[in-house]
Amino acid sequence: MEDFNFGRELRLLTPSHYSRIFNEPARAATPFFTLLAKPNDQAKPRLGLTVAKKRVKKACQRNRIKRLARESFRLNQHTIDNIDIVLMVKSGIDEQSNEELTKQLTKLWRKINERCKPGAPKPPPFKKRPNKSAKSNKQSQ
C-alpha cells in the first residue's frame, strides 16, 4: 500500500539543500508558480517552499498557498522521480482559487519530472539581469 504522508524526509530543510538546487536547475513555470528542480540521491522526491512576503502580503494567504502546495505534492509524490524541488510563487497568486492553483500544480509536477529525467535537454545557463544601480552609474558618467 502506498504511503501518502508528508514527513520530514520529504522536505528540504537546510539552506544547503536549497542552494544546491539554485545552481543550474531544471525549470518549469505557469503564470503563478515557478519550479526549480535537480535529481537527488535520496529514495524519495523532496519539496521546499518559498512564498515571499513581497509576492503575497497577507500571512493567511501565504499559509493557504503553502498548504495547497504541500497537499498537491503529498498526493502526487508517487508519480515524481527522486528529485529535489523548490516551489516559488509569482505576484497575483493570492487572487486565484484553490481549484485553479491545484490544477496548475498537478500539471507542473508532471512537467518538472519530465525535465529532470536522464537524457532530458539541459537548461540554458541562467543570465543575471544587469543591476539597475550599475546602469545608472554608467549613465551619469
Disulfide bonds with the S-S distance in Angstrom:
none
